[in-house]
Amino acid sequence: LPAMVELHRLEVLPSVMRWRIEALHDITGRQPHPRLLAANRIYFREHIPDGTYAAFMATDDGVECGCGGIRFFDAPPSTDNPPGRCACIIDIYVREAFRNGDIAARIAHLLTEEARKLGCGKIYIDPVKG
């Protein structure tokens, strides 16, 4: 995997929403409905500060190329995950100009590493639908 791809955690709502709007527009081919955007703002306002969601922007050699998110949750502790901390990698999006390589795979890999650093013993990846 190319070492030039890096993740940058997004902490402010306008940055998170800019990427969300771009991804939704690209996936559907039209502007997201205002009610959907309002619901997303509510979700991010609640879940980013409480630590149950983290948003990331990816750069390829310093150029913004995509984004992704991690949803955190707890499950009953088990022998293979004693703390019970889990993560689900979601919303991986790559700009069209960067889709000819392995940027999506690199973003998934980096998000997995981030979830492990944050103590998650089980990590799931939500497959892209489209």
N, C-alpha and C positions, 0 to 999 in steps of 0.2 A: 504494500500500500504506500502511496506517495507520502513522504514526510512533510510536504509543504502544506497540507490541509490542517487547519487548526480550528478549534471551537472557541467561541467567545460567549460567555453567559450573558443573556439579555435580562436586565433587571427592571427596566422601565416600560410601562405599558405602551407608549407610542411605538417603540421599536418592535415589541412583540406583535402588536397589531399590524404594523406595516408588513411584516413577513407573512402574517396570517392572511391578510387581504390579498397579497400577491399570490400566495399558494392557492387559495380558494379560487381566485380569478383564473389562474392558469389551468387548474384542474377542470373547471366548469366552462370556461370560455366566456364568462360574463361576470359582472360585478356582483359580489355577495349581497344578499338582501339585507337591508338595514336591521331587521329583527335578529338575523343571524349574527351580524356584527355586534349588536348590543349584548346578545347572549354570550358571545366570546369575551367581550370586555368584562362582563360580570364574572365569568369563570376565571379569567386571568387575575382580576383584582382580588379574588378570594384565594386562589390556589398558589399563586407565586409567593405571596407573603407568608402563607402558612407552611410552605415547603413541600406541598404535595404535587407541585408541578414546577419544572425548570425548563426554560426555553433557551435555545442556543442558536447562534448564527455561525455558519461555517465560512471560512475564507480559504481560497486556494492561491497560494503565493501572494497573500495580502489582498486579494480581490474577493468581495462578497459573492458567494456562489450558491448558498443554500442554507437550510435551517433544519432544526429537529427539536423534539421535546422529550422529556422524561416525566412520566406520571409515577409518583411514589405511593405505595400503600403497604399496609401490614397484613400479614397472614399468620395463621397459627405457627409458632416455632416448630421446627422439625429437625430431624437429624442432619439433613443436608442444608438447612438454613436455620441455625439455632436462634438468630435474632428475629426471624420472621419478616425482616425488611425485604420488600420486593420493588421492582421497577418494571415499567412497561415503556418501551421506546416507541414513540408515536410521531406522527406528523413530519416524517422526513420528506423534505422537498429540495429539489435541485433545479436551479435555473437552466433553461433550455441550452444555453451556450456551453454548459459544463456537463451535459448528459452523455457525452461520447466516451467518458472514462469510467472510473470506479469511485466517483465522488460520493454517491449514495452509500456504497459499501463502507467507505472511509468514515462518513458521518456516523453510520450505525456502529462501527467499531469504536470510535471515539466516545459516543454516547454510552456504550457498554462499559468502557473504561471509567467514565465519570460515575456511572451508577455503582460500580464496584468500589470506587474511592469513597462513595457516600454510604458504604456499608450494606449494600443490597446483596443478599445471598442468592436470590433468584431474579433473573432478568428475562423478560419476555419482549418480543418484537411484534408490534401490531402490523400485519402486512398492509401494504399500500393497496387501496382499492381505487379503481378508476375505470 
